Structure formats: C-alpha cells, structure tokens
C-alpha cells in the first residue's frame, strides 16, 4: 500500500518549515493541497516541482476519493492545508480517514500551528485545555457556546477572523469580564502581536483601534476548580 503524508506548513514565517516536510514534498509523487495556488508559492520557494491536486473543505470527500485512486495506483501523496497543521481547523481529517479506511498508511509530518504557538507563550495552561477553533458566526450560537466553555473553568483556545474578533472579545467580556485573555495576532508573521489582559481590557483594546487586521488566536485562561465551585455557590 502507498502512503499519505499529512504535512504541517508555516502559518506565516516560511523559515518555520521543517527539514522533514521539505524532504517529504521532494519524495512523494503527488502533492494535494487546500489551495493549489497558495501551496505552489511555498513549493516554488522550496524549489520543489510536483503534480498538484486540489482538496478543499468544500470538496474534501470527492477530492479524497480521487486521491485514494492515486494511492491505489502505488503513488505516495503529501497533503498540505493553506497554513499550519491539516485537520486542526483546516481540511485534512476527512482525507486521512478515507486513506486509512482504504488500507493505506497515513503518516503525520508535524509542523506549526497557531494553537500550539499561542499556548506556548500564554504562560498558563493547566492539565485540561480545550481547543474549539472557530465559533459560529451567529451571535446567539457563539454566546451560548462561550458560556458552556467558560463554565468548565478550563483554558480555551479559539480562532477568529479580523472581522469578528471584537464581537468575540465583547461576548467573552459580557460573560466573564475579569477572565485573563491572551490574544495572538498574525502569529509568526512580520506584524506579530501578542498581548494580554482581562477580557474587558482586550475588548476595549481592539474596539478602540481604527483598523483590525490579521488572523487571530485567542487564549482564555482557566480558573481553579475551587474558585469555580465558590462562584457557583455564590449564585
């Protein structure tokens, strides 16, 4: 059987590509990508030339079957999402499942992720850390899920776009204004910014900016279970 490699790629700084990722791209027969144009830029930078096939979240099941046929023919395939680790708020999980079900070997090639990058500098984690990724863009669903997450008392990591990050921070502040929050903007990129404060302070910081640009990762600190119990008993 052939091998499908799930390859982590830089989330911004191209210097974060691993030696193993480069060697994997060079060794496989075909490279599948979330956006072939985006991945082609990376491959050109690495001076790697391979046939490309698209596999986006919108067509992952259909494209996945085409990739399975390539694997069935004895060719090895590498898969890369636009940035970071496939399957972590990115397509790739469906493809990996299809390949494994078809009897092919699925090998992870670890690489960068905004989730791990932010957690590494947040300065607090605890034994339990919830990765939720992107919440619903619908206000009611977003706030409902936030209440559930904050009620656990565990640390939480979220992703958000520049268009909704102020709404997200506002919702967090409305639910629990004093919870410590670390915001990572444009992680690993030229204009990287990592700032922290209470949920209310972070809301005011970004709401007060003329423009909010870049991709965001938001770390919400957990609280001690004893503190959580005391707060519940006070209500």
Secondary structure as GFF3:
##gff-version 3
##sequence-region A 1 235
A	DSSP	beta_strand	3	7	.	.	.	ID=ss1
A	DSSP	three_ten_helix	14	16	.	.	.	ID=ss2
A	DSSP	alpha_helix	19	27	.	.	.	ID=ss3
A	DSSP	beta_strand	30	33	.	.	.	ID=ss4
A	DSSP	alpha_helix	36	46	.	.	.	ID=ss5
A	DSSP	beta_strand	51	54	.	.	.	ID=ss6
A	DSSP	alpha_helix	60	72	.	.	.	ID=ss7
A	DSSP	beta_strand	77	80	.	.	.	ID=ss8
A	DSSP	alpha_helix	93	101	.	.	.	ID=ss9
A	DSSP	beta_strand	105	109	.	.	.	ID=ss10
A	DSSP	alpha_helix	114	122	.	.	.	ID=ss11
A	DSSP	beta_strand	129	134	.	.	.	ID=ss12
A	DSSP	alpha_helix	139	151	.	.	.	ID=ss13
A	DSSP	beta_strand	155	160	.	.	.	ID=ss14
A	DSSP	alpha_helix	165	176	.	.	.	ID=ss15
A	DSSP	beta_strand	180	185	.	.	.	ID=ss16
A	DSSP	beta_strand	193	198	.	.	.	ID=ss17
A	DSSP	alpha_helix	199	207	.	.	.	ID=ss18
A	DSSP	beta_strand	216	220	.	.	.	ID=ss19
A	DSSP	alpha_helix	225	234	.	.	.	ID=ss20
###
